[in-house]
Amino acid sequence: MNIKFRYMTLDEVSFVLGWSAFQTDGILPLSEGTFYLYPEIKDNINILQDADYNKRIDIISKLIKEKYDDCINEFNNKKIKEHYQDVWYKYNDDYFKTLSNYFNVKLNKDVDASIGLIPVCPRDIDDLSFSVDLRDDERLIDTCMHECCHYYFFETCKKIFKNLKNEDFNNPSMLWYLSEISIDAILNRDEFQKLFKHDFRTYDNFYDIEINGECIVDAIKRIFDNNDVESSIKKGLKYLNDNKQEFLKKCNG
């Protein structure tokens, strides 16, 4: 199993921007970052808001075409794809082996990692794909390990819970919330830290959420530290569902 890097297509970048431009609240507001990277989208937000999704993507593609072409030329000149591949190479085999041992599942398909000028790193669980922006080596490794951890997390969930659907893998599913919060508990374990000494963190907002006087991240970490991974997922999900109303209120507050 490997991560294979490539550059995002214009349509792929436009697709991401088509929804990120309208993410204004919740645990991961993205509109501000989108407007920072692409002020031309902010200047045309009213037109985009009134368009259906397919039309919106078409408009965005035309708005960003010149910037996209310049960006890809710059990526090629700096050999960004090749550099990312080289940086990740020395971690690849040991990391996937450690993930497989911890989660007790195997995945054999290569991961498709696309590079682009985007405000977020979206992923697809079924396709084993994610996108990434320009970042330094440490943040790149962090992102690769973070995203790939989710593939194994949800593969384990497929063993535990029957008839999971695509929406269960994405925001605002409680299983998605658990997968994000548990990144801190899982990747800061000794076996992962031996591969890459790094302070892995989930979204900053989660560290500000307390339930019954305990930080939500600490509560999930306590569960994962004291149970095998399958039991941790079951108990972690029950914990979030038991406190769902208060949790979501604080997430969206």
N, C-alpha and C positions, 0 to 999 in steps of 0.2 A: 504494500500500500504506500502510495506516494502523494505528495501535493504537487500538482503541475500548474505552474503560473502562466498566465497569458494576459493580454490587454482586453479590456472591455470593449464591446462594439458601441457604436453611437446609439443604437436602439436600447442596449442594456443600460447605458448611463441615463438615457432619457426616461426609461421605465422607473429607475430608482428615484430620479428627481420628480417624477410625476406624482409620487405619493409623499416623498419626504418634504416637499414644499408646503404640504398641508398638515404636517404633524406639529401642532402648536402646543400640546399639553400632554399629560400623562408622564410615565416614567422616562420616556425618551423623546422629548420635543426636538424636532430636527429642522424646523423651518428657518430658524435664525442661521444655522450653519449652511443651509442650502442657499440662502440669499447672500451670504458672505462669499461663497464660491462663485455664485452665478447671479450677480445683481440684475442681469437682464431678465431673469425669471421673476424677481421681485417687481420689476418695472411693468411686467405684463400679468401680474397675479390675478387681476380682475377678469381678464380675458380667459385665462386658464381655468379659473374657478367656474366659469359659466359653460365650459366645454365638457363633453363627455370624455371618458378616460382615453379612448383611442385617439380622439381629436387632440386631447391635451398632450399626449406623447408626440404626436406629429408636430404640434406647435413648438414644443420644447426642442425637438430634434433640429428644427430650422433655426431656433434662437441660439443654440449652443454649437452648431456645426463648426464654425470657424475656431472657436476655443477648443473644441474636441480635437480637431486636426492638429492644432498647434501643440496640444498636450501630448498626443501620441507621438508626434515628431520628437518632442523633448524626451519622452520616455525612451524612445529608440536610441536617441543620441547618447543618453546616459546609461543605456543598457540596464534599465531598471528591472526588467523581467529576469535577466540573467543574474543580476545581483541578488534578487530575492531568492532565486533558486539555490544559489551558492550558500547564502546565509542559512537557509532552512535545512540544507542537505545533511549536515552533521547531526541534526536532532531527529531526523525523520524516522529511521528504523527503531531506535530505542524508545522514542516517544509512543509510537503506535503499539509497540510491544507492551509497554507499561500500561497504556490505556486498555488494551485487550485483557491483560491480566487483572486489572482492577475491576473492570466492569464484567469480566467473564463472558465476553462476546467477541466475535470476530467480524471484521469488515474487510473485504478484499478489493473493493473498487477504489480507483484513484480519486483523489479530491481535486476538483476543478476550482482553482483560485484565480479570479479575474481582477485586474488592477485598473483603477480609474480615478478620476477626480470627482469624488463623491463625499457626502457628509456623514455616511454611516456604512457599516460593513454588513450588509444583508447576507443571509445564508438560506439554503434550501436543504432540508433534512433528507428528503427522498433522493435528490440528485447528488448529494454529497458535494455541494458547491458553496462558495462564499466569495464575496468581493472585498477588496481592501484598497485603501488610498495610499498616498505616499507617506511613509513613516520611517523612523530610524530602525536600526537592526533590532534593538531590544523590544520595541513596540511591535515590530513585525512578528517576532517569535511569540510574544504574548498573544497576538491576534490569532496566529496559526494554532497555537495550543488551545486557546479559548474556544475557537470555532469547532475544531475537531473533537474536543471534549463533548460538545453537544451531540455529535453524531453517535458517539458511543452511549451517552446518557439516554438518548431516545431509542436506540436499538435495544437497550435494556428495558426501557418502558414498554416496548412492543412485546417483550416476553412476559411482563407483569400484567399489563392491561390489554384486554382483547378489543379488537375493532377500533383502534385509534384512527383518527382522521387527521388530515393535513392541518386543520385548524388547531388541533391539540398541540402542535409543534410551534405555534406562533402566538404572539401577543394578540389578545389578552388572556389566553388560556392560563389557568393556574399551574398547569404542568410546565408551561413556558416560563412562568415566574420562578418556579422551583429550579428549573435548569439554569437560569441566570444567577439566582442567589447562591446556588450550591457551587458555583465556580470557585469561590473563595475557599470553601471547605475542601474541595477535591484537589485542586491544583497546588495548594499549599501543603499537601501531604508530603512526607519525607521522600517517598519514591519518585515524585515528580520534581521536587526541589533538588534532588541529586542530579537530575538531568539538566535543569536550568534554574539557577538560584535567582528567584524573582518574587516580588510581592504581587501575587495575582489578586485582582480586585474585581468585584462585580460593579454594577452601576453605582455611582456615588450616592444617588438618591436613596438606595436601599439602606445605607448605613445611618440614615436619619430617621428611619421608621422603627418605632418601639411598640411592641405588643406586650401588655402586662408588665411594663417596666424593663423589658429585655429587647435589645436590638435584634431585628429580624434575621440579620446575617449571623449573629452569634447563636441564635436559637437553632437555625438550620445546621450550623457547624457542629453544635453539640450533638445533634441527631446523627450526623454523618460520622462523627468521631467515635460514636459508641455502638454502631450497628454495621452489618455488612451492607453493601451498596443497594441491594434490592429492598431490604428492610428499610433502609434510609429513605429511599424514594417513596415507599408507601407511607412511612410515618411523616416525612416532610410534607407530602401532599395533603395528608390528613390535617396536619398542623395549619397549613395555609387555608384549607377549606373551612376548618373550624373557626378561623379568625378572618374569613374572607371579606366580610363587610367592612370591618375596621381597617384591614390591610389595604383594600382597594381605595377606600376613602383617603387614606394617608398617601397612597401612591399618586393619586390624582389631585391631591390638595395642593 
